[in-house]
Amino acid sequence: MAVRAPKNLASRVQEAEAKSPLEAEIAAEQASALGRSGQRVSQALAAYRQALETGNYETERDRAVETVYGFLIQREFLGLRDRAAIIRDYDIPREIISRLGTSPKRL
């Protein structure tokens, strides 16, 4: 299966390539950082789902919320605002979505 960048991200990379090598490198690093952040989301969600089976999942839930929230903010900063596609593609549970933007309980 081939992976294709979203149209608006691909156009930003192409525009940067047309402007200067430095801007092309910046756009490439942004895309790479976004990919790494997406991997962290996948790992955090997998850990959360595994912890659900044990019944003691609050820590993993909070970690997943923080990771997903950071990923969505990073995407918005880059001009990618389609949250529905991310929620669908990563299969983000409602419990995580409902806690976005909140802080874990402090002791």
N, C-alpha and C positions, 0 to 999 in steps of 0.2 A: 504494500500500500504506500503510495506516495503522499508525502506531507507537503501541503502548500500553505504558504503564509497568507493571512487575511489580506484582502485586496488593498485596504488602506495602509497596512504595514508595508506591503510589497511596493506600493507607490512611493512611500516615504524613503525606502531604501534606494529605489531607482532615482528619485529626485536628488538624494544625497550623492549618489554616484556621479550624477551629472554636474554637481556643483564643485566638489573638491574631494581629494582622497581622504582628508581628515574627516569630513562630514560622512563619507561612506564608512569609515572605520567606526565612527560614533554610532551610526545606525546599525552596523553589524553587531557592535557590543550591546546595544540596547536589545536587539533581537535575541542574542545569546543569553543575556541576563534574564530576559523574560522566559526563555526556555528552561533555564535552571530553576527559576521560581516556580514554574509549572511542575517540574519534577518534585520539588519540595511539597507542593500541594498534594500530588499523587501519593507521596510517602506518608504525609500526615493523615490523609484520609484512610489509607490502608491501616495505619496504626490505630486510628480511631475505630474502624470497623472490627479490628481484631480485639481491641479492648472491650467493645460492646459485648462480646461473647463471655468475658470474665465477669462482667457486672461492675467493675471498678474502672470507669471510663472517663471520669471528669477531667483528669489531667490531659489525657489525649484529646478530648473534645475541645478544651481550651486551646491547646496547641494547634489543632486543626483550624479553629476559628481564627486565630491570629495569623496563621499561614495563608489561609484563603483571603482574609481581609487585606493583607499586604499585597498579595498577587493582584487582587482587583484594583487596588489603588495604583499599583505599578502600571497596569494596563490602561487605566484612565489617564494617567500622566502621559502615556504614549499616544493618547487619542483613540484608544480602543475601548468603546463604551458598551459593547454588547454583552451584558452579564448573562442573559438567558442562554447563550451558546456555551458559555463557560460552565454554568450550572448543569446544563444537560451533558456536555462532553465529559466533565469530571464526575458526574453523578453525585453532586454535593447534597447531602441530606438536609431536610428542612430544619433539623435541630441546629445545624451549623449555620445555615442561612439566617435563621431567626436571631442568632447571637452576634452577627457581624456588627462591628463598631462598639461592642460592649467590652468591659474589662472583667477578667475573672474575679471572683470573690476574694477579697483581701482579708487576711487574718490579723 
